[in-house]
Amino acid sequence: MFESSCEPEVDFRTRNRLKLVLFFFLFLFLAIFARLFYIQILNSSKYRKLAEVQHLKKVESKAKRGNIFDRNGNLLASTITARSFAIDPFIVSKDSNATKEFFAFGKLLGFTENKLLQILNSEKRFVWIKRNLIEYSPTLDTFDFPGLIKLTEPKRIYLYGAATLHLLGLVNLDNKGIGGLELSFDSILSGKDGYVYFLKDARGRLLPSLELPSKPAVDGLDLKLTIDIDFQNIASYFLEQGINETKAKGGCVVAMNPKNGEILAFVSYPNFDPNQNTQLDNDRLFSYPVNFGFEPGSTIKPFIAAIALSRKLINEHTLFNGYNGKFSYGDVLITDEHPFSTVNLRDALVYSSNIAFAQIASLIPNELLENDLKNFGFGQKTGIPIPGELKGYVKRTDSLTLTQQMFLGFGYGILTTPIQLLVAYTSIANNGIIVKPKLLANDTTGDTKNEILDKEVVQILNKYLVGVVNEGTAISTKLEGFEIAGKTGTSQKYQQGAYSKSSYVNTFVGFFPADNPKVIMLVLLDEPQTSIYAGSTVVPIFRKIVLALLNSKLTKYIYD
């Protein structure tokens, strides 16, 4: 009785369980079917792309940055392969052995424990440790802990270091130009990166495929400059020596061919070795030839004389009252280092008479003075392809007082740059024709003819500028048997609303040989401490550079 009464109850429970199982499998089947319908029909394109991404790998191919050469084919800047290291802090921190190895690795690179902890605690999944290493301990390559990323990257090298810094500039860690020609011609030098697609197999290995798209990298173009690296090195050496001797704040040397505008040397100081510096130093990236604005002082006098001679306002025989070296106008006192009772134009230029040139400037009608100074390029960029060139300015002469006009006669009230002043002097060194500066060997812009002075005026000025060197303010430049023409300049710096009595700029612009100039060169010192006179500071630097040229193979730039 007992057995027969239990059988229906057991059968009922069994049937219920079977129904539940069947219902579960039916639900599972419907869910899978719905998911497949969603993936394959409703959202097929999305998942097809995802599958492709999981089986394809796009690999960038980096373009090689172009080289930079001097005029003779000497390599100035190139790119090599360097080692870089990074980590994934998330992976490293999850593995105690990896963390231990990371600290050993970091200490080999000179990191402190605190710095390594800071890196390890970063929330980023990719953190650079060191980049662009050329020389490093081989032990670093033996590390292979989880989360360590080893890379090879392009590294820019500068074969002449600091000597070419302000000319070439440099690149950042991503190989992009951040100064000098590297910045100006970045698009030409950098080229175009390419890419290649690879198939990934089940193990993640990359397999090439001819059917997949690719784009080859286009390497950057090379630059060939007008610079002569031997000339550049000589100028750099003597400039740095002169700055150290005079305790100057900074300075520059720029040399060019006055016939065609080719820059032969372009040096600025302070500098640094771009191969060693990892921190960008804006102060030492300051390029005096193009970034430094100053009042030219007495180096303006040949142009004031040229304007007055060209306008027939004076001639070689005109005499000026020298006032025995002291001239008062209102509450203004103008003085001369070499006093005269009367002085002619030659001696006024040779001995740099402020009093005479104040009178000459006052003879020139205002509108002509401004216009003619601009014809020499003052107040305008030269167009040299170095970033940050200042324009300078020439004061509007229609609003000048007589005192301001007189001061303009000896270089105050006009702002110029070293490269602008040098270019202006090409009009005197090149038979009245001013030329544009050029740094690229295939550039023809400097060949443009722009005659702004009559040859008769040029001959007079050349003769007087030879006198400046042979017996005047630049006599310490004089070399027996080799004539140089040039002009010194000393100007007070305008600081805090007044002209300083202790801060000066010294300049010398000269060209040689004087009878057929092949090289024109400017030397400038900012705030020399040993003397306020250009004849004692910049002129000796100029002379040393010329002597070095004459005693080297670089005489090819001086003699035919």
VOLUMTI-704465 format. One record per residue (C-alpha): residue in one letter; y, x, z. Coordinates in steps of 0.1 Angstrom, whole numbers, plus 5000, padded with zeros to 4 digits. Example, Ala and Ser with C-alpha at 12.3 -4.5 7.8 and 13.67 -1.06 7.14 Angstrom:
% VOLUMTI-704465
A495551235078
S498951375071
END
This chain:
% VOLUMTI-704465
M500050005000
F502450275009
E501850474976
S502250174954
S505450064970
C507150404965
E506550464928
P509250234914
E511850394936
V510950754924
D510950644887
F514450494892
R515850814906
T514351024878
R515750794852
N519250824868
R519051204868
L518051204831
K520950984823
L523351224841
V521951524823
L522151354789
F525751244797
F526651594807
F525251744775
L526951474754
F530251544771
L529851924765
F528951864729
L531951644724
A534251904741
I532952194719
F533251974688
A536851884698
R537752254704
L536252364671
F538052084653
Y541352194670
I540752564661
Q539352534626
I541352224613
L544452164633
N545452524643
S543452734618
S546352944606
K547353064641
Y543853174650
R543253334616
K546253554622
L545053634657
A541653734643
E543453954617
V545554124644
Q542454194665
H540754354635
L543854534621
K545954814634
K549354904620
V550055284624
E553655414617
S553955734597
K557055914607
A559456064581
K560156434586
R563856504593
G565556714566
N566257084572
I569757234573
F570557564556
D573557784553
R575057884520
N572658174516
G569457974523
N569158074560
L567457804580
L569857654607
A567957344618
S564357224614
T561757004629
I558457104646
T555756914664
A556056894702
R553956754730
S554956454750
F553256284780
A553555924794
I551555704817
D550655344823
P551455314861
F549354994864
I546155174853
V546855494872
S547655324905
K544455114904
D542255424903
S542355664933
N540955954913
A543555894886
T546355874911
K545156204926
E545056374892
F548456224883
F550056394913
A548456734904
F549656684868
G553156594878
K553456894901
L552557124872
L555556984854
G557857054884
F558256694897
T558656624934
E556256394952
N559056144957
K559856134920
L556156094911
L555955804936
Q558955644919
I557255674885
L553955534899
N555755234914
S557455144882
E556954794869
K556854914833
R553454964816
F554755264797
V556755544814
W557655884799
I556856184820
K557956464797
R558956474761
N559256724733
L557557014751
I557157324729
E556057584755
Y553957444783
S550957524804
P547657474785
T546257324817
L548257014810
D546056934780
T542956944802
F543956644822
D542456314809
F542656064837
P542855684830
G546355574822
L547555914808
I549055894773
K549256214752
L551456214722
T552856444695
E556456394686
P558956564662
K561156824680
R564456944664
I565057314668
Y568357504662
L567657864652
Y571057994662
G571457784694
A574957744708
A576657924679
T576157624656
L576357344682
H579757194673
L578957234636
L575457094634
G575556874665
L572156774678
V569656484680
N568456274709
L564856244721
D564255984694
N565356234668
K568656054659
G571856244654
I574356234682
G576956484672
G578256704644
L576556694609
E573356554625
L575356244632
S577556234601
F574556264578
D571856104600
S570955844573
I570356124548
L568556364571
S566356104589
G564655954558
K562555634561
D559555584582
G556455434566
Y553255264578
V549455234571
Y547154944581
F543655034594
L540554814601
K539154824636
D535454814641
A533654664671
R534154994690
G537855004683
R537555284658
L540155284629
L538755264594
P540955324563
S541055054536
L542555084501
E542954704501
L545354694530
P549054724525
S550755064532
K554255214528
P554455594526
A557155764547
V560055914527
D561156244543
G564756314549
L566856524525
D567856884532
L571556984536
K572957314523
L576257404539
T579157624529
I578857814562
D577758174563
I575658214595
D576558584598
F580258494597
Q579558214621
N577858444646
I580658704645
A583258434651
S581258284679
Y580758624696
F584458724696
L585758384705
E583558364736
Q584458724745
G588158634741
I587858324762
N586158514790
E588858794789
T591758554789
K590158294813
A591058024788
K589857664792
G588457664757
G589157734720
C588057764685
V587757964653
V587657814618
A587558014586
M587657894551
N588157994515
P591657884506
K590857854469
N588157584471
G588157464508
E584657594516
I584357634554
L582757974562
A582857954600
F583357664624
V583157754661
S584157584693
Y583857674730
P582657584756
N579257514742
F575557504752
D572257574736
P570957244721
N567357374723
Q567557394761
N569857114771
T568156784779
Q571256624794
L574056534771
D577256704782
N580256534766
D582656794778
R580857074760
L580356854730
F584156834726
S584857004693
Y588257184693
P588757204656
V588756824651
N589056664685
F591856874700
G595456744694
F598256974702
E601857054693
P601757344669
G604757544682
S605957824660
T603057784635
I605057494620
K607957724611
P606657834576
F606557464566
I610057394579
A611257694559
A609257574528
I610857234529
A614357374533
L613757634505
S612257374482
R615157134488
K617657414481
L619157364515
I618857734523
N617858054505
E616658404514
H620258524521
T621258234543
L622458364577
F622058164610
N623858204642
G621458364667
Y623658294697
N622358614713
G619058444722
K620458144741
F621657824725
S622857524745
Y623057174731
G624056904757
D621656964786
V619057144764
L618757514763
I616857684734
T615958054738
D614458334717
E612358624729
H614058844703
P617758774705
F620058804675
S623758754670
T623058654634
V619758634617
N618458584581
L615458364571
R613058664569
D613758794604
A613958434618
L610258394607
V609058744614
Y610458734649
S609958364654
S613458254662
N613557904677
I617357894675
A617357964638
F614657704630
A616357444651
Q619257484628
I617157484597
A615357154607
S618756994615
L619857064578
I616956854564
P617656484560
N615456284583
E613556084556
L612756404537
L611556584568
E608956324577
N607756274541
D607456654533
L605556724565
K603056454556
N602756614521
F601256914539
G598656684555
F600256644590
G599556304605
Q596456254583
K592756324587
T591456604565
G588256424558
I586056694572
P582656534579
I582656614616
P582756304639
G585856214659
E588556384638
L591956304652
K594656194628
G597556354647
Y601056224641
V604556294628
K607256114646
R609255864625
T612256084617
D614655784611
S614755734648
L615056104658
T617956224678
L619456554667
T617856724697
Q614456594687
Q614956704651
M615857054663
F612757064685
L610656964655
G611857284638
F609757494662
G606857264666
Y607457004692
G607356624684
I604456664660
L600756644669
T598156824648
T594656954650
P593357304643
I591557194611
Q594657004599
L596957304606
L594557534588
V594357304557
A598257294556
Y598257674554
T596057674523
S599157554504
I600757894512
A597658104508
N596657934475
N599857954454
G601257614466
I598057424461
I596557254492
V592757204493
K590556974513
P587957134536
K584257094527
L581057174545
L578457074519
A577657334493
N577557064465
D580756894476
T583556914450
T586256734469
G587957054479
D588457144443
T591056874438
K594357024427
N597356914447
E600357144442
I603057084467
L604957414467
D606657614439
K605257964434
E608658114441
V608657954475
V605058064482
Q605958424472
I608858434497
L606758284525
N603858524518
K606158824520
Y607658704553
L604258634568
V603058984560
G606159094579
V604958884609
V601859104611
N603359444601
E606359434625
G606759094641
T604958874667
A601458954653
I601859324650
S598659374670
T596759234641
K597959514618
L595259714600
E596060034581
G595459994544
F594659624546
E597359364546
I597159044565
A599658754564
G599958514593
K601958334619
T601658304657
G602357994678
T602757924715
S603357574727
Q603757424761
K601357144769
Y602756804777
Q601256694810
Q602056404834
G605256314816
A606756664813
Y606156994795
S604157224817
K605457574827
S601957704832
S599757544806
Y600057674770
V598257664737
N598157984717
T597457984680
F597258234651
V596758144615
G596258424590
F594958494556
F593658804538
P593959014517
A597658914517
D598158984479
N595058774469
P593858564499
K590058504500
V589758394536
I592158194558
M591358174595
L592658004626
V592158114662
L593157894690
L592957924728
D593657644752
E595357744785
P594758124785
Q595558264819
T596358624812
S599358574790
I601358294774
Y601958494742
A599758444712
G600158814703
S598258904735
T595558644734
V594458504700
V595758784678
P593259034692
I590358794686
F591458754650
R591759124645
K588259194659
I586758934636
V588459084606
L587259434615
A583659304619
L583859144585
L585159474569
N582359664585
S579559434573
K578059294542
L580559004545
T583159204526
K581859004497
Y584158724509
I587158954509
Y586759164477
D585759054442
END
